C-alpha cells in the first residue's frame, strides 16, 4: 500500500536469494490525507502527491540491487479529498465527477514512463466488495454506472486508447498549472489529447485558452480535417446533469435517455490549412475539461467522393446501375 516497504522487500530478497519477479502496490490520491492529517505538513505540492509517490517508487527500484524489476500499480482510482475529514472510501464523488476524467488524463500521460502498468479499480459500479448500488450515480468506484453509462473517467481512457504511434512535437506556450497535452502519429492520422486538470484543493481553476501549433511530418498535405471530441459537464460527464435534475434514484425512461446522451462528448469538425509545415488549432478548456483531436489529411477535392474516378468510369457505373434498376 502507498509504495511502503519497497526498499526493504528488495533488499531482503536480494540478500536472502529469494526470487522476486515484480513490484506491485496501490495508491489513491486521497492517501495524502491519510499520511498527513494536516496537509500543511505534507512535503508534496498541492495536486502532486499521486505523481510524487509513483515517481519515488520508480526511483527506489532503479536505485536498488534489482533495478530492472517491473512495477505494476494494480489498484488506484480518482478518490480525492480536500482535508482529512473529507476522506471517504465508500462515498467519494470524485469517482463520478468530471474531475475524475481530467485526473486520469493528466496522470496517465505524465506518468507514462514511471511504471509498466496502471490498473484502474474498477471497471463497473457492480463489483464484489459491496451491494449493487441503488442510485444511477452512487460515488462507487467503477468507470461505468449500474446502467452502463460511461463516466468521465471512462471517456478519458477512450481518448487515451487512441494515442498510437510515435510522439510528435507539440508547441504549448505557458499553459496554466496542471494543463498539458501530447500528440502522436498513426499512419497519416495525428492524435492529440489535452487536459485542464483542477485538483480540488485549488479553489479557482484557470480557464486554458491557447493556440496549439502541431509540427507536421515532412511532405504532408496542405489541408487537414480536425475532428474534436471534448468532455465537459453535461457532455461526456453525465454526473453533473444527474445532480442538476435533483439526483433521482429511480430514473424515468426520459431521464435515463438524457443521461446517456450527456455521457457522450461534444463533437465538432473543421478544415485547417497548414503553413510552413505546421497547423494551428485553437483550444479552450475550463477547469477539469479534456479533449481529443484527430487530424487527417483532406482526401477529396471539393467534397466530391468520386473525384478519384474518371468521367468515363462514372458514366459506366451509372449505366450499370440504371440497367439493374429496370430488372
Buried (B, 14 or more C-beta within 10 A) or exposed (E): EBBEEBBEBBEEBEEEEEEEEEBEBBBBBBBBBEBBEEBEEBEBEBBBBBBBBBBEBBEBBEEBEBEEBEBBBEBBBBBBBBEBEBBEEEEBBBBBBBBBBBBBBBBBBBBEEBBEEBEBBBEBBBEEEEEEBEBBBBBBBBBBBBBEBBBBBBBBBBBBEBBEEEEBEBEBEEBBBBBBBBBBBEEEBBBBBBBBBBBBBBEEBBEBEBEBBBBBEEEBEEEBBBBBBBBBBBBBBBBBBBBEEEEEEEBEEEBBEBBBEBBBBBEEEEEBEBEEEBBEBEBEBBBBBBBBBBBBBBEEEEEEEEEEEEEEEEEEEEEEEEEEEEE
